Amino acid sequence: MKKRAARSLSRRQFLKNTGLATAGFYIVPRHVLGGKGFIPPSDRLNIALVGLGGKGGAHLEAIGSAERWAAFCDVDDRRAADAYKAHPEVPRFRDFRKMLDTSGRDIDAVIVCTPDHTHATIALAAMQSGKHVYVEKPLTHNIAEARQLLEAARRYGVVTQMGNQGASMDCNAEVAEWIQAGVIGKVRRVDVWTNRPVWPQGLPTPTETAGIPAGLDWDLWLGPAPWRAYSDRYLPFRWRGWWDFGTGALGDMGCHLIDPVYRALQLGAPVSVEASATTVWPGDFKEADYPDSCPPASMVKMDFPARGRWPACELWWYDGGIRPMRPAELGANEPFGSWDGGVLFEGSKGKLLCGIFGENPTLLPTGKMLDFKRPKAVLPRYTDNHQMVWVKACKGQGKASSPFEYAVPLTEALLISNLAVRCYDMKRLQPGKTADSWAPYDYPGRVRLQWDAAAQRITNLEEANQFVGRAPRQGW
């Protein structure tokens, strides 16, 4: 594998060194090769797509035929059927490891569009093979994996991008410019909310036996996750609500909604997190304990320290239909964010409201927008979609908008917050303990977790550290 990776790297380096990837002329003119609009093969990035169902279709559309699809990989033939039909010429694989072994020399870059629990495993293997990587959000399933990917990105020198497409949108940059120009003064609180989950959560672990559908390789789908029997409660899409596979509403939407906050306030790691979550009651006075499934709704408070000219800041997260109260400055019938969420910045001089990607930034009260003079644009703007920003960066034409250097700290903050959500019910951490034994922690939950970013540990509740990372299943 190493020899093949070296050959692939040498090929890309040759293109870069000779200027063929960026130059505007060639030895043989374009029109001679193939007429107006023809793209020579040397201009194209050879991309492998892992995960063709769901979001995979959006990547196929976003990149289209501008680049070359070198390989497709999916463990479920049913979900991949449309892509296979539309691109019958592209080599197909079920196991990404075999894909890298067999077609590695023909692949320059890999898009990872699988469930959360396999992101890091696939991306790491691709980077070790010298491939550029685009990884869907959230970047990883746990904090330890996020650190591994950041280290790998630095070691192998490949171009990386997380799939939080707001990072390539003008509104995201605009929000950051307003905040950093001091339009609303010093920001000490931000509220962020989403309508997710829009899949079932707060459920008992399936115990019934179900047949694995034809065309699905369940063992490969599980990948590094612990073994469990197949159930249609996990697929498709519903895996997001199970801790072994997904990261809940925070993982799904946090990378979108909190991205403009991170960028604007130049946040790092929180120093503490605290959560409150809904309790499931399957009967009268009968509290359920469903440790494998994310709660139906949660609220999290993240505390960030002072950073240079920025004061300490608290970020409040709400999901499952919970949202902050409407600010007094917002009219009773004026929209409060967008249908699927919103962000509210509170500053010493005013408030700023925006939608999911930083869309439609609006000062409150909204009448302030009538004579508002926007600060000078100083942050990058992109004319391409998020995927093509990455593609061009792979060719040496600009930089990625959400590289792992930026995406890992953002992802970590969300995953640290999930530690608080998972620890909200202390019974889940050590089922043998009684209520009295948890008394110092305000049983049944509600402990503020203290996070040591350098040590990568919770310092005041050892049981919480079991969720910082996990050992992969044997063979992975």
VEXKE-905637 format. One line per field, with one value per residue (C-alpha): x, y, z; residue number from 1. Coordinates in pm, 1 decimal. Layout:
u	X / ... .
v	Y / ... .
w	Z / ... .
n	NUM / ... .
//
This chain:
u	0.0 / 283.0 / 445.0 / 114.8 / 54.1 / 397.6 / 330.1 / -1.5 / 159.5 / 436.8 / 181.6 / 2.4 / 329.3 / 435.7 / 115.3 / 168.4 / 539.6 / 494.3 / 198.1 / -35.5 / -293.2 / -314.6 / -168.5 / -389.4 / -211.3 / -99.8 / 136.3 / -169.6 / -448.4 / -780.2 / -982.4 / -761.9 / -805.4 / -1177.0 / -1346.8 / -1485.4 / -1543.5 / -1340.1 / -1153.0 / -831.3 / -784.4 / -482.3 / -714.5 / -942.8 / -922.7 / -977.9 / -1228.6 / -1359.9 / -1696.7 / -1761.6 / -2130.7 / -2364.1 / -2708.4 / -2857.3 / -2603.3 / -2385.0 / -2624.2 / -2565.8 / -2191.7 / -2244.9 / -2457.7 / -2228.4 / -1919.3 / -2094.2 / -1879.1 / -1622.9 / -1398.4 / -1352.4 / -1526.6 / -1255.3 / -1441.3 / -1768.5 / -1794.4 / -2107.5 / -2205.2 / -2570.2 / -2654.9 / -3006.3 / -2889.9 / -2625.7 / -2856.2 / -2927.1 / -2559.6 / -2463.2 / -2727.6 / -2623.6 / -2250.1 / -2218.0 / -1856.2 / -1728.0 / -1564.1 / -1771.0 / -1661.4 / -1823.5 / -1514.1 / -1319.5 / -1002.4 / -1024.7 / -1099.4 / -779.4 / -578.9 / -722.9 / -778.8 / -551.3 / -322.2 / -619.1 / -751.3 / -635.9 / -901.8 / -1175.1 / -1513.5 / -1641.0 / -2020.0 / -2101.8 / -2261.3 / -2066.2 / -1912.3 / -1709.4 / -1589.7 / -1254.9 / -1171.1 / -1217.7 / -1063.6 / -755.0 / -694.5 / -733.4 / -487.9 / -237.4 / -261.1 / -180.8 / -533.4 / -695.9 / -1015.1 / -1354.0 / -1541.2 / -1905.5 / -2004.8 / -1961.1 / -1600.9 / -1581.4 / -1785.1 / -1572.0 / -1306.9 / -1010.9 / -1085.9 / -1095.8 / -746.0 / -624.2 / -750.3 / -590.9 / -257.9 / -288.5 / -371.5 / -55.7 / 158.5 / 52.8 / 8.5 / -314.1 / -594.6 / -886.3 / -1241.1 / -1536.3 / -1883.2 / -2023.5 / -2113.2 / -2188.3 / -1812.0 / -1811.7 / -2112.4 / -2089.7 / -2332.2 / -2098.7 / -1815.3 / -2050.4 / -2158.8 / -1793.1 / -1709.5 / -1996.6 / -1902.8 / -1529.1 / -1590.3 / -1767.3 / -2110.2 / -2285.1 / -1994.4 / -1844.1 / -2031.6 / -2072.2 / -2365.2 / -2488.8 / -2805.1 / -2821.2 / -3118.4 / -3235.4 / -3553.1 / -3351.9 / -3392.8 / -3632.0 / -3568.9 / -3670.3 / -3470.9 / -3516.7 / -3590.9 / -3533.8 / -3264.7 / -3422.7 / -3441.1 / -3634.9 / -3456.8 / -3476.8 / -3340.1 / -3066.7 / -3201.2 / -3055.5 / -2781.8 / -2669.7 / -2342.1 / -2429.4 / -2085.0 / -1919.7 / -2187.3 / -2104.7 / -1735.2 / -1549.2 / -1868.7 / -1954.0 / -2140.3 / -2517.5 / -2793.4 / -2949.2 / -3271.4 / -3463.8 / -3470.3 / -3112.5 / -3143.3 / -3165.9 / -3100.0 / -3229.6 / -2876.8 / -2826.6 / -3025.1 / -2808.8 / -2487.1 / -2295.6 / -2343.6 / -2450.5 / -2395.3 / -2752.6 / -2882.1 / -2561.1 / -2352.9 / -2597.0 / -2665.4 / -2408.1 / -2139.7 / -2373.6 / -2525.5 / -2223.6 / -1983.5 / -2063.2 / -2027.0 / -1687.6 / -1565.3 / -1691.9 / -1573.9 / -1258.9 / -1350.3 / -1137.5 / -1220.6 / -1481.0 / -1355.6 / -1681.9 / -2011.5 / -2341.4 / -2653.9 / -3020.2 / -3214.7 / -3567.0 / -3667.7 / -3867.6 / -4168.5 / -4312.1 / -4570.4 / -4710.2 / -4421.7 / -4202.7 / -3880.6 / -3715.0 / -3343.0 / -3248.5 / -2869.5 / -2812.3 / -3033.0 / -2990.6 / -3258.8 / -3556.0 / -3443.9 / -3155.0 / -3011.6 / -2637.7 / -2435.7 / -2073.9 / -1836.7 / -1547.8 / -1263.0 / -1146.7 / -942.4 / -721.5 / -957.5 / -1259.7 / -1424.9 / -1538.3 / -1847.7 / -2123.2 / -2293.2 / -2638.1 / -2759.4 / -3121.7 / -3261.6 / -3572.4 / -3812.8 / -3666.3 / -3556.9 / -3470.0 / -3736.5 / -3786.0 / -3570.0 / -3761.3 / -3611.8 / -3783.0 / -4136.9 / -4409.8 / -4469.6 / -4117.2 / -3938.6 / -3713.8 / -3440.3 / -3528.9 / -3759.1 / -3478.4 / -3290.0 / -3119.1 / -2841.3 / -2876.0 / -2565.5 / -2595.6 / -2341.7 / -2278.1 / -2415.5 / -2694.3 / -2807.6 / -2762.4 / -2996.2 / -2922.6 / -3027.8 / -2865.3 / -2547.7 / -2538.8 / -2807.0 / -2996.1 / -2796.5 / -3019.9 / -2958.1 / -3225.9 / -3453.0 / -3484.1 / -3530.8 / -3155.5 / -3103.6 / -3258.8 / -2952.3 / -2693.3 / -2358.5 / -2199.0 / -1834.2 / -1574.2 / -1548.2 / -1215.3 / -1276.6 / -1260.2 / -1559.4 / -1611.1 / -1771.0 / -1784.7 / -1989.1 / -1830.2 / -1721.6 / -1561.7 / -1375.9 / -1212.3 / -1153.7 / -974.2 / -767.2 / -658.7 / -531.9 / -344.6 / -605.5 / -684.8 / -745.7 / -1015.6 / -1278.0 / -1316.8 / -984.8 / -928.5 / -723.4 / -1051.7 / -1299.7 / -1144.4 / -1182.0 / -1538.9 / -1623.8 / -1458.3 / -1674.8 / -1987.6 / -1858.9 / -1752.4 / -2107.4 / -2237.3 / -2037.7 / -2260.0 / -2573.3 / -2465.8 / -2375.9 / -2698.5 / -2846.8 / -2577.9 / -2743.0 / -2618.4 / -2257.5 / -2260.6 / -2596.3 / -2501.1 / -2482.5 / -2772.7 / -2922.2 / -2740.7 / -2401.8 / -2451.7 / -2555.7 / -2238.1 / -2331.4 / -2691.4 / -2839.3 / -2978.2 / -2764.7 / -2681.8 / -2311.5 / -2097.8 / -1813.9 / -1470.9 / -1271.6 / -891.7 / -824.5 / -450.4 / -501.3 / -815.8 / -1005.1 / -1294.5 / -1126.8 / -1417.3 / -1610.7 / -1392.7 / -1686.7 / -1742.2 / -1404.4 / -1527.3 / -1698.8 / -1393.7 / -1287.0 / -1346.7 / -1154.3 / -1261.2 / -1422.7 / -1177.2 / -1051.1 / -1094.0 .
v	0.0 / 238.9 / 202.9 / 271.2 / 573.8 / 706.0 / 673.4 / 855.5 / 1134.6 / 1166.4 / 1203.8 / 1485.8 / 1652.1 / 1632.4 / 1807.6 / 2077.8 / 2126.0 / 2149.4 / 2385.7 / 2158.2 / 2173.8 / 2551.4 / 2686.0 / 2837.3 / 2676.6 / 2331.1 / 2192.9 / 2092.6 / 2354.0 / 2254.5 / 2313.9 / 2074.1 / 1802.1 / 1810.2 / 2126.9 / 2418.1 / 2339.1 / 2018.4 / 1943.1 / 1747.5 / 1446.2 / 1615.1 / 1887.2 / 1644.1 / 1519.8 / 1145.6 / 1112.9 / 809.6 / 844.3 / 626.2 / 625.6 / 680.0 / 691.2 / 997.8 / 1278.7 / 1096.5 / 1202.4 / 1566.7 / 1522.3 / 1360.2 / 1657.1 / 1922.6 / 1794.4 / 1651.7 / 1570.1 / 1844.9 / 1583.9 / 1210.4 / 957.8 / 697.6 / 459.6 / 410.9 / 229.2 / 139.1 / -147.2 / -126.3 / -199.5 / -65.1 / 279.2 / 290.1 / 174.6 / 518.7 / 616.0 / 282.2 / 325.7 / 682.3 / 595.5 / 237.0 / 293.7 / 366.0 / 72.5 / -46.4 / -171.1 / -265.9 / -248.7 / 78.6 / -110.0 / -318.8 / -4.8 / 161.4 / -155.5 / -222.2 / 126.3 / 332.3 / 435.0 / 582.4 / 782.6 / 1131.6 / 1215.4 / 1049.5 / 1180.5 / 1008.1 / 1022.7 / 738.1 / 725.6 / 906.1 / 595.6 / 509.6 / 859.4 / 845.2 / 485.7 / 554.7 / 902.1 / 787.7 / 499.6 / 737.4 / 991.2 / 716.9 / 629.2 / 986.9 / 1088.1 / 1423.6 / 1382.8 / 1546.5 / 1412.9 / 1475.5 / 1642.8 / 1578.1 / 1500.1 / 1204.9 / 994.6 / 1074.5 / 1317.6 / 1079.3 / 1017.8 / 1391.8 / 1431.8 / 1138.7 / 1298.2 / 1632.0 / 1463.3 / 1265.7 / 1577.2 / 1742.4 / 1432.2 / 1346.0 / 1699.5 / 1628.4 / 1876.5 / 1827.5 / 1958.2 / 1891.0 / 1893.7 / 2198.8 / 2384.4 / 2710.6 / 2760.5 / 2841.8 / 3076.9 / 3456.0 / 3493.3 / 3297.4 / 3538.6 / 3836.1 / 3739.4 / 3706.6 / 4047.9 / 4216.7 / 4057.8 / 4119.4 / 4482.1 / 4533.5 / 4606.2 / 4459.8 / 4508.6 / 4237.7 / 3907.6 / 3712.6 / 3486.5 / 3302.1 / 3091.1 / 2823.5 / 2597.9 / 2335.7 / 2144.2 / 1819.1 / 1535.1 / 1461.4 / 1089.7 / 873.1 / 913.0 / 807.6 / 446.9 / 103.7 / -108.7 / -348.1 / -707.4 / -864.9 / -1068.0 / -930.8 / -1061.9 / -858.1 / -714.4 / -849.7 / -624.5 / -497.9 / -611.4 / -555.7 / -648.1 / -386.2 / -131.8 / -180.0 / -138.4 / -40.1 / -17.4 / -293.0 / -586.5 / -587.6 / -764.3 / -587.9 / -393.5 / -165.3 / 80.7 / 166.1 / 209.6 / 419.6 / 758.8 / 653.4 / 556.0 / 921.6 / 862.9 / 572.8 / 646.8 / 355.7 / 502.8 / 866.4 / 1179.4 / 1300.3 / 1644.0 / 1814.4 / 1611.7 / 1647.8 / 2021.0 / 2166.8 / 2183.3 / 2403.9 / 2624.2 / 2668.9 / 2721.1 / 3094.6 / 3135.1 / 2963.3 / 3164.5 / 3498.7 / 3464.1 / 3263.9 / 3004.1 / 2711.7 / 2436.1 / 2491.5 / 2466.5 / 2322.6 / 2183.7 / 2113.9 / 1948.6 / 1901.1 / 1634.9 / 1501.5 / 1191.3 / 916.3 / 786.4 / 467.5 / 433.4 / 609.4 / 702.2 / 460.9 / 621.1 / 450.3 / 390.6 / 370.0 / 416.1 / 325.2 / 600.5 / 978.2 / 1164.1 / 1316.2 / 1668.4 / 1834.2 / 2168.6 / 2227.0 / 2516.5 / 2545.5 / 2783.0 / 2932.7 / 3126.6 / 3474.8 / 3480.1 / 3781.1 / 4072.0 / 3845.6 / 3808.8 / 3478.4 / 3351.5 / 3101.2 / 2916.3 / 2765.4 / 2479.9 / 2362.9 / 2069.9 / 1852.2 / 2144.5 / 2345.2 / 2696.1 / 3013.5 / 3271.5 / 3540.5 / 3848.2 / 4158.2 / 4347.2 / 4112.2 / 4193.6 / 3948.9 / 3836.0 / 3869.4 / 3542.2 / 3400.6 / 3227.0 / 2984.9 / 2682.4 / 2443.3 / 2658.1 / 2982.5 / 3171.8 / 3471.0 / 3669.8 / 3894.7 / 4175.9 / 4472.3 / 4704.8 / 4496.4 / 4162.1 / 3981.0 / 3709.9 / 3473.7 / 3139.6 / 2798.3 / 2886.4 / 3246.9 / 3321.2 / 3649.5 / 3822.7 / 4082.3 / 4338.4 / 4367.1 / 4550.2 / 4494.8 / 4867.8 / 4904.8 / 4744.3 / 5041.9 / 5266.6 / 5002.7 / 5042.5 / 4701.8 / 4665.2 / 4620.3 / 4265.6 / 4121.9 / 3745.1 / 3513.0 / 3477.9 / 3173.0 / 3152.3 / 2770.9 / 2531.9 / 2374.7 / 2058.8 / 2246.3 / 2476.0 / 2157.5 / 2018.7 / 2334.5 / 2333.7 / 1978.6 / 2115.1 / 2399.0 / 2657.9 / 2826.0 / 2686.5 / 2471.5 / 2665.0 / 2412.5 / 2223.4 / 1989.7 / 2257.1 / 2445.1 / 2157.0 / 1950.2 / 2214.5 / 2282.6 / 1911.5 / 1857.1 / 2122.0 / 1939.1 / 1600.5 / 1738.6 / 1866.6 / 1520.4 / 1391.6 / 1605.7 / 1477.7 / 1114.3 / 1175.3 / 1352.9 / 1032.0 / 897.6 / 556.3 / 495.1 / 531.8 / 275.9 / 95.2 / -68.7 / 260.4 / 381.6 / 727.6 / 797.0 / 708.1 / 967.3 / 1237.8 / 1448.7 / 1473.6 / 1586.8 / 1252.0 / 1162.4 / 1399.6 / 1765.2 / 1779.9 / 2048.3 / 1866.4 / 2030.9 / 1974.0 / 1967.3 / 2008.0 / 1936.9 / 1612.6 / 1533.1 / 1441.5 / 1533.6 / 1614.8 / 1598.4 / 1286.2 / 992.4 / 790.4 / 1046.7 / 969.8 / 635.2 / 830.9 / 1036.9 / 750.8 / 381.4 / 77.3 / -43.6 / -382.4 / -664.9 / -662.9 / -285.1 .
w	0.0 / 86.8 / -256.1 / -429.7 / -206.9 / -289.5 / -661.8 / -618.3 / -420.3 / -675.4 / -952.0 / -774.2 / -680.5 / -1046.0 / -1153.0 / -891.6 / -959.2 / -1333.9 / -1300.6 / -1493.6 / -1215.5 / -1218.3 / -1541.3 / -1806.6 / -2101.5 / -2213.2 / -2476.7 / -2677.3 / -2671.7 / -2511.8 / -2826.2 / -3021.5 / -2757.3 / -2727.9 / -2835.6 / -2638.6 / -2270.0 / -2278.6 / -1955.7 / -2007.1 / -1776.9 / -1618.5 / -1485.1 / -1304.3 / -949.3 / -914.8 / -630.3 / -442.0 / -270.1 / 34.3 / 124.5 / -172.0 / -11.8 / 154.0 / 162.3 / -90.6 / -364.0 / -275.8 / -326.8 / -665.2 / -766.0 / -618.4 / -798.9 / -1104.0 / -1403.9 / -1342.1 / -1174.8 / -1225.8 / -1003.0 / -953.6 / -720.2 / -532.7 / -202.1 / -5.7 / 225.6 / 118.3 / -245.3 / -196.7 / -90.1 / -363.3 / -645.2 / -791.5 / -804.6 / -956.7 / -1224.3 / -1304.8 / -1317.6 / -1442.2 / -1544.9 / -1192.5 / -1007.2 / -708.5 / -368.1 / -40.1 / 178.9 / 170.8 / 263.1 / -51.1 / -249.5 / -128.2 / -193.1 / -538.5 / -682.8 / -461.7 / -746.9 / -933.4 / -636.3 / -541.3 / -284.4 / -79.1 / 34.6 / 350.1 / 368.4 / 607.3 / 955.3 / 1227.8 / 1381.6 / 1068.7 / 970.4 / 1147.0 / 1049.1 / 678.6 / 678.1 / 867.0 / 623.9 / 329.6 / 472.8 / 550.0 / 180.6 / 85.5 / -14.7 / 42.2 / 245.6 / 276.8 / 580.7 / 655.2 / 980.7 / 1261.1 / 1184.0 / 1425.4 / 1666.5 / 1972.4 / 2093.9 / 2072.6 / 1704.2 / 1636.3 / 1780.2 / 1568.3 / 1247.6 / 1328.6 / 1393.2 / 1069.2 / 866.9 / 993.0 / 944.7 / 590.6 / 459.4 / 271.9 / 208.9 / 448.4 / 473.0 / 703.3 / 549.4 / 727.4 / 409.5 / 586.8 / 613.8 / 241.1 / 252.7 / 252.7 / 543.9 / 771.7 / 699.9 / 730.5 / 1084.0 / 1188.6 / 1042.8 / 1226.8 / 1557.9 / 1519.3 / 1418.5 / 1752.3 / 1604.2 / 1911.7 / 2152.6 / 2373.8 / 2339.1 / 2661.4 / 2573.5 / 2264.2 / 2233.9 / 1962.7 / 1889.0 / 1640.1 / 1558.5 / 1556.6 / 1626.2 / 1342.5 / 1398.7 / 1698.2 / 2021.2 / 2381.7 / 2287.8 / 2444.5 / 2281.5 / 2029.2 / 2151.9 / 1865.9 / 1598.8 / 1246.7 / 919.6 / 755.2 / 427.3 / 104.2 / -26.8 / 316.8 / 469.5 / 834.8 / 964.9 / 742.3 / 834.0 / 1204.2 / 1131.9 / 1451.6 / 1662.0 / 1912.9 / 1765.9 / 1796.4 / 1605.8 / 1308.5 / 1359.3 / 1128.4 / 1419.7 / 1322.7 / 944.8 / 744.8 / 905.6 / 1248.8 / 1353.8 / 1453.2 / 1771.7 / 1899.2 / 2087.2 / 1931.5 / 1583.4 / 1600.0 / 1804.6 / 1839.6 / 1751.3 / 1866.7 / 1624.5 / 1338.5 / 1351.3 / 1588.8 / 1320.6 / 1116.0 / 1383.3 / 1608.4 / 1316.6 / 1277.6 / 1656.5 / 1657.5 / 1363.6 / 1491.8 / 1851.7 / 1774.2 / 2033.4 / 2143.1 / 2390.3 / 2661.8 / 3019.5 / 3149.1 / 3022.2 / 3191.2 / 3051.5 / 3122.9 / 2935.3 / 2913.0 / 3105.0 / 2934.0 / 3130.9 / 2975.0 / 3254.7 / 3558.7 / 3789.7 / 3594.2 / 3477.5 / 3180.9 / 3151.5 / 2785.0 / 2793.2 / 2426.3 / 2284.7 / 2293.5 / 2493.2 / 2306.4 / 2398.0 / 2578.9 / 2682.5 / 2726.9 / 2865.1 / 2745.9 / 2925.2 / 2726.2 / 2887.3 / 2795.2 / 2472.7 / 2404.9 / 2345.3 / 2388.6 / 2730.6 / 2878.6 / 2698.6 / 2762.5 / 2478.4 / 2536.1 / 2313.6 / 2280.6 / 2081.6 / 2060.4 / 2029.2 / 2318.4 / 2234.6 / 2425.8 / 2499.6 / 2239.3 / 2310.6 / 2413.8 / 2117.9 / 1867.4 / 1761.0 / 1864.6 / 1505.3 / 1367.4 / 1275.1 / 1545.2 / 1342.9 / 1062.8 / 1065.5 / 1162.0 / 1412.1 / 1488.0 / 1666.4 / 1899.5 / 1999.6 / 2306.6 / 2318.8 / 2544.9 / 2274.4 / 2126.0 / 1986.0 / 1654.7 / 1525.3 / 1235.6 / 1086.1 / 1058.1 / 861.0 / 975.7 / 718.5 / 722.3 / 1000.6 / 1162.6 / 1436.1 / 1706.0 / 1714.2 / 1340.2 / 1279.5 / 1330.6 / 989.9 / 806.9 / 838.3 / 925.7 / 751.1 / 710.3 / 813.6 / 544.3 / 406.1 / 522.6 / 535.0 / 232.9 / 1.5 / -220.7 / -561.8 / -549.4 / -338.5 / -30.8 / -210.6 / -499.1 / -258.8 / -129.4 / -479.6 / -587.4 / -268.6 / -352.3 / -683.4 / -514.7 / -612.6 / -282.1 / 65.4 / 221.4 / 419.7 / 702.3 / 727.7 / 1018.8 / 1198.0 / 1232.4 / 1222.1 / 1503.0 / 1779.1 / 1664.0 / 1661.5 / 1997.6 / 2164.2 / 2048.2 / 2158.3 / 2497.1 / 2534.8 / 2455.0 / 2752.1 / 2971.4 / 2799.7 / 2842.7 / 3207.3 / 3291.6 / 3431.8 / 3664.7 / 3681.1 / 3329.9 / 3434.1 / 3714.9 / 3737.6 / 4068.6 / 4254.7 / 4466.8 / 4485.9 / 4812.4 / 4662.7 / 4389.3 / 4635.0 / 4584.0 / 4217.6 / 4271.4 / 4166.7 / 3917.3 / 3713.2 / 3674.6 / 3736.0 / 3572.8 / 3397.5 / 3408.6 / 3089.0 / 3065.4 / 2692.1 / 2715.2 / 2906.9 / 2708.0 / 3026.1 / 3250.9 / 3582.1 / 3828.3 / 3722.4 / 3621.0 / 3490.5 / 3215.5 / 3058.0 / 2928.8 / 2650.1 / 2543.6 / 2315.3 / 2268.7 / 2154.3 / 1808.2 / 1761.4 / 1706.1 / 1348.2 / 1313.4 .
n	1 / 2 / 3 / 4 / 5 / 6 / 7 / 8 / 9 / 10 / 11 / 12 / 13 / 14 / 15 / 16 / 17 / 18 / 19 / 20 / 21 / 22 / 23 / 24 / 25 / 26 / 27 / 28 / 29 / 30 / 31 / 32 / 33 / 34 / 35 / 36 / 37 / 38 / 39 / 40 / 41 / 42 / 43 / 44 / 45 / 46 / 47 / 48 / 49 / 50 / 51 / 52 / 53 / 54 / 55 / 56 / 57 / 58 / 59 / 60 / 61 / 62 / 63 / 64 / 65 / 66 / 67 / 68 / 69 / 70 / 71 / 72 / 73 / 74 / 75 / 76 / 77 / 78 / 79 / 80 / 81 / 82 / 83 / 84 / 85 / 86 / 87 / 88 / 89 / 90 / 91 / 92 / 93 / 94 / 95 / 96 / 97 / 98 / 99 / 100 / 101 / 102 / 103 / 104 / 105 / 106 / 107 / 108 / 109 / 110 / 111 / 112 / 113 / 114 / 115 / 116 / 117 / 118 / 119 / 120 / 121 / 122 / 123 / 124 / 125 / 126 / 127 / 128 / 129 / 130 / 131 / 132 / 133 / 134 / 135 / 136 / 137 / 138 / 139 / 140 / 141 / 142 / 143 / 144 / 145 / 146 / 147 / 148 / 149 / 150 / 151 / 152 / 153 / 154 / 155 / 156 / 157 / 158 / 159 / 160 / 161 / 162 / 163 / 164 / 165 / 166 / 167 / 168 / 169 / 170 / 171 / 172 / 173 / 174 / 175 / 176 / 177 / 178 / 179 / 180 / 181 / 182 / 183 / 184 / 185 / 186 / 187 / 188 / 189 / 190 / 191 / 192 / 193 / 194 / 195 / 196 / 197 / 198 / 199 / 200 / 201 / 202 / 203 / 204 / 205 / 206 / 207 / 208 / 209 / 210 / 211 / 212 / 213 / 214 / 215 / 216 / 217 / 218 / 219 / 220 / 221 / 222 / 223 / 224 / 225 / 226 / 227 / 228 / 229 / 230 / 231 / 232 / 233 / 234 / 235 / 236 / 237 / 238 / 239 / 240 / 241 / 242 / 243 / 244 / 245 / 246 / 247 / 248 / 249 / 250 / 251 / 252 / 253 / 254 / 255 / 256 / 257 / 258 / 259 / 260 / 261 / 262 / 263 / 264 / 265 / 266 / 267 / 268 / 269 / 270 / 271 / 272 / 273 / 274 / 275 / 276 / 277 / 278 / 279 / 280 / 281 / 282 / 283 / 284 / 285 / 286 / 287 / 288 / 289 / 290 / 291 / 292 / 293 / 294 / 295 / 296 / 297 / 298 / 299 / 300 / 301 / 302 / 303 / 304 / 305 / 306 / 307 / 308 / 309 / 310 / 311 / 312 / 313 / 314 / 315 / 316 / 317 / 318 / 319 / 320 / 321 / 322 / 323 / 324 / 325 / 326 / 327 / 328 / 329 / 330 / 331 / 332 / 333 / 334 / 335 / 336 / 337 / 338 / 339 / 340 / 341 / 342 / 343 / 344 / 345 / 346 / 347 / 348 / 349 / 350 / 351 / 352 / 353 / 354 / 355 / 356 / 357 / 358 / 359 / 360 / 361 / 362 / 363 / 364 / 365 / 366 / 367 / 368 / 369 / 370 / 371 / 372 / 373 / 374 / 375 / 376 / 377 / 378 / 379 / 380 / 381 / 382 / 383 / 384 / 385 / 386 / 387 / 388 / 389 / 390 / 391 / 392 / 393 / 394 / 395 / 396 / 397 / 398 / 399 / 400 / 401 / 402 / 403 / 404 / 405 / 406 / 407 / 408 / 409 / 410 / 411 / 412 / 413 / 414 / 415 / 416 / 417 / 418 / 419 / 420 / 421 / 422 / 423 / 424 / 425 / 426 / 427 / 428 / 429 / 430 / 431 / 432 / 433 / 434 / 435 / 436 / 437 / 438 / 439 / 440 / 441 / 442 / 443 / 444 / 445 / 446 / 447 / 448 / 449 / 450 / 451 / 452 / 453 / 454 / 455 / 456 / 457 / 458 / 459 / 460 / 461 / 462 / 463 / 464 / 465 / 466 / 467 / 468 / 469 / 470 / 471 / 472 / 473 / 474 / 475 / 476 .
//
